[in-house]
């Protein structure tokens, strides 16, 4: 399911927060690469994961999200706006 919504997304979010220290450079770098993947599902999952592995207000993460606001897929653009709200607000 490309939407990755509901209970599965909630559990993924909680698991990432337990497994990854906010701002871990290796994890953030890997997700940054996935945001440019040609496969929609990969970009979508990466955009959903990003807010859970960075600190609130992380300027580099905000820049990564803003770069996807013009993605070719509307679902990625929508997810970018949701991610921006999660990362940019304290």
C-alpha positions in Angstrom: 0.0 0.0 0.0 1.6 3.2 -1.1 -0.1 5.3 1.6 1.6 3.4 4.5 -1.0 4.9 6.7 -2.8 3.8 9.9 -1.5 1.4 12.5 1.5 0.3 10.5 2.8 3.9 10.2 2.2 4.6 13.9 4.2 1.5 14.8 7.0 2.4 12.4 7.2 5.9 13.9 7.5 4.6 17.4 10.1 2.0 16.4 12.3 4.5 14.7 12.2 6.8 17.7 13.4 4.0 19.9 16.1 2.7 17.5 17.6 5.9 16.2 19.1 8.8 18.0 17.7 12.1 16.6 20.0 13.4 13.9 22.2 10.3 13.6 24.3 11.3 10.5 24.4 7.9 8.9 20.7 7.4 9.2 19.8 10.9 8.0 22.3 10.6 5.1 20.7 7.2 4.0 17.2 8.6 4.2 18.4 11.7 2.2 19.5 9.4 -0.6 16.2 7.5 -0.5 14.3 10.8 -1.0 15.8 11.0 -4.6 15.0 7.3 -5.4 13.1 7.0 -8.7 10.6 4.6 -7.1 7.5 6.4 -5.6 7.1 3.9 -2.7 10.8 4.4 -1.6 10.5 8.3 -1.7 7.2 8.1 0.1 8.5 5.9 2.9 11.7 8.0 3.3 9.6 11.2 3.6 7.4 9.5 6.2 10.5 8.3 8.1 12.5 11.5 8.1 10.6 13.5 10.8 11.1 10.6 13.2 14.9 10.5 12.9 15.8 14.2 13.1 15.5 16.8 15.8 12.7 19.4 15.7 13.9 22.5 13.9 16.7 20.7 12.1 17.6 23.1 9.3 19.2 20.4 7.1 16.1 18.2 7.4 13.9 21.2 6.6 15.9 21.8 3.4 15.6 18.1 2.4 11.8 18.3 2.8 11.5 21.6 1.0 13.4 20.0 -1.9 10.6 17.5 -2.3 7.8 20.0 -2.3 8.0 20.0 -6.1 8.2 16.2 -6.5 6.5 14.8 -9.6 4.1 12.8 -7.5 1.3 14.7 -5.6 1.4 12.2 -2.8 5.1 13.0 -2.1 4.4 16.7 -2.2 1.6 16.2 0.3 3.8 14.0 2.5 6.5 16.7 2.4 4.1 19.3 3.7 3.1 16.9 6.6 6.8 16.2 7.3 7.6 20.0 7.3 4.9 20.6 9.9 6.4 17.8 12.1 10.1 19.0 11.7 9.7 22.7 11.6 7.4 23.1 14.6 8.9 22.9 18.1 
